[in-house]
Amino acid sequence: MKTFTGKVVGKKMTKTAVVEVKTSRTHPLYHKKLLKVRKYHVHDELEAKVDDQVRFVPSRPYSKTKKWRLIEILKGKNS
């Protein structure tokens, strides 16, 4: 099972967090670093806050866009 690590950027929905995951890769010809940013809607039972680093995994669909589940909060603002 693949796990993702990202930063919580939105927390306006109940039991849902919007998590931003940044990945970088090098262009095969030009050797320039490319940054890809993707946002995921994650089911949040642990009540993460904005700017927390979190880890999440794929799970059953909770809604149309929410197919991920939060497993731990890595570091937050107050920790």
N, C-alpha and C positions, 0 to 999 in steps of 0.2 A: 504494500500500500504506500503510495507516494504522499509525503507530507510537505506542506508549504509553510513558509515563514514570511510574515509581512507585518505591516503597520496599520493599525486601525485609524481610518480617516473619517468615518461617519458612524454615528450611533443614534440616529433619530427614530429608528423603528424599534418596536418591542421585540426583544430576544433576537435581534439581528444586528450584525456589525458589518460595515463595509471595510474590507481589508485590501490594501494596496500592496501588490507584490512586484518588486523590481528585479528584472533579470537582464544580464548583459552578455553579449557575445561579440566576437570579432568578425568583421566582414571578410569573406574568404579571399577576395581579390585586393581590396584596398587596405586591409588590416586596420580599419578604424573601429573603435569600440562603439557598439550600438546598444542603447538602453531601451528596453521594452517595459512599459508599465501596464499592469492589468489589475482591474478591481474585481473582487469576488464578494458576493453576499454570503455571509457565514452565519449559521445558527449559533447563537451565543447564550448558553446556560450559565456561564461563569461570570457574566456581567463585566466585560472588559470596557475600558474607557478609551477615549480618543487619545492617540499618540502612544498606546501600548504596543509592544511587540508581541505577537501571538503566533501560535502554531496551529494549523488546521489540516484536516484530512477529508477525502471524499466520503459521502454517506448517502443515505436514501434521500430522495427529493422531499424537502419540507414545503416547497412552493415552486412556482414556475422558475424562478431565478436562484433559489436557495438550495444548493445541492452539496454544501460543505458543512462540517461540524467543527467547532472550536475544541481543541483538546487541552491546551494549556496557555497561560499568560506568561511569557518569558520575562519581560521587565516592563514596569509601568512608570508613570511619572513619580509616584510616591514611594517606590521601592528602590 
